[in-house]
Amino acid sequence: MLTFEWRLAYTCIATILVNLPFGYLRGGLRKFSFWWFVAIHAPVPLVIMIRQFHSLELTWALAPFLLGSFFIGQFLGRKIYSVWPCKKCLLFSQAK
């Protein structure tokens, strides 16, 4: 059985990895558009399932780690898009 620290670390890493493609998608969308909001909120159920899989409850002590890893994944995905954009890959591409 994994210790609490390892379960938290695996959950944070998985949260970052889940959010990378959504952050990348968000990088090519117009800010505050419908698809921009979808790219931010679509991974939330996946992150909740990951957290429940590792038996972690969202407490005030864990919130900075779990929410921080969510935003880090979105941020890194957006930065990857700014370095390596793929205009023809995005289905919902909109002009900025």
N, C-alpha and C positions, 0 to 999 in steps of 0.2 A: 504494500500500500504506500502511496506517495505521501510525503509530508505536506503540510499546508503551504509551505514556501514554494515547493516544486509545483503544486497544483496552481498556485497564483502565477508563477512564472510561465507555465505552459499556457494558461489562459490569456495572459498579456501578449505572449508571442503569437498565439492563434488569432487574437483580436487584431493585432497589427497586420497580420497576413491577410485576413479577411477584408480589411479596409483598404489595402493597397489598390486593388483594381477599381474600387468605387471612387477612391481619391483620384486615380488616373482618369477615370471617366469624367469626374467633376471638373478636371482641369481644362477640358475642351468645351465646356458648356458655359452659356451666358449666366452670369451671377444672378441669383434669385429667380431663375426660370423654374418651370415645373420640374424638368428633368434634373436640374441642379439639386432641388430639394429631395427628389427621389434617390439620387446618388448618395446623399448624406444619410437618409433615413432607412434605406433598404437593408443595410447590413445589421440593423439593430436586432431583429429577431434571431439572426444567426449568432450574434454575440451573446444574446440571452441564452440560447441553447448551449453554446460553449461553456458559459458560466455555470449553467445547471448541470452539464455533464461532469464538470469537475467539483460539483457540490459546494459552490461558493455563493453565499448570500451577499447581496449588495448592501454593505454596511458603510457607515461614515469612514471607517478606517480603510476600507478597500476602494472606496470611490475614487480617490486620486489615481490609483494604479489602473483601475479598469477604464475610467473615463479618459485618463491620459493616454493609455495605449490606443483607444479608439481614435483620438485626435491625432496622435502620432502617425497612425496608419493612413488617415486621410491626408495629412500634411505631406508625408513621404510620397504617396501616390501622385499628388498634385505636382510635387517637385520633379518626379520622374517624368511626368507629362511635359513640364516646361523645358526639360533637358532633351527629351526624346519624343516629340509629338508624332502622333500617327493620325493624321487628319482623315484618311480614308477608312480607318478601322472603326470609327465611332458611328453608330447608327443614328444617334440623336444629336449630331453635331449642329451647333448653332453659332452664328457669327457673334463675336464679342463686341 
